[in-house]
Amino acid sequence: MTNLNQVANPTRKRYNILGMVFITVVINYLDRSNISVAAFAMKEDIGLSNVQMGYVFSAFAWTYACLQIPGGIVADKLPTRILYSVMMALWSVATLIQGMVSSFGALIGLRASIGIFEAPSYPINNLVVTKWFPENERASAIAIYTSGQFLGLAFLTPVLVTIQSYFGWRGLFIISGIIGLLWAVIWYFFYRNPQDHKSINKAELDYIEKGGGLVGKNDVKKRRQEEI
């Protein structure tokens, strides 16, 4: 029989998931903005012109903008846990490799690939919140994780400058990539949809579902039967 305290007191695992999304957004913007810190040293070291640096900066935006809609379609079709882990790992590898190349063409290709791999990220963020939060909490949850991009830029820029001062611009990209790879592993092992999360109780699951959270109804029914 389900414990009455469990029913009366919903768990709050959705806020743990929101924290994970927030950290992912910070890392996402870390891998976008580190080139702004590295740009001058990279330009001088590799011997790029201002025009070439302009192309390097814009390469991310070309692919990111073009693949927003396809990225959303992919996010709807594939399991969130696996898709996000793979995308994070791929854009982190591309970030890391930036610290190892010395050609204009390679930088263009790597920045463009980061745009490709990050394109599904915000559709996935929205999907996670839609699954984990009832409608009356959803706007607040979106506002919290969206703030990660601005807090990341504000607080991480001095950190990035410090990293570059000790390890150079190449070390900056390599360390950024390693951070992203580690977080991709953490996401894979700890993220679950609500109906699959072992620590969420029936009361929180009911609260999310009744509030309009898009948890899988068949899975919820099965979970309820297991808890009785």
Secondary structure, DSSP 8 states (H G I E B T S, - for coil): ---HHHHHS---HHHHHHHHHHHHHHHHHHHHHHHHHHHHHHHHHHT--HHHHHHHHHHHHHHHHHTHHHHHHHHHHS-HHHHHHHHHHHHHHHHHHHTT---HHHHHHHHHHHHHHHTTHHHHHHHHHHHHS-HHHHHHHHHHHHHHHHHHHHHHHHHHHHHHHHHHHHHHHHHHHHHHHHHHHHHHHH---GGG-TT--HHHHHHHHHTT----HHHHHHHHHHH-
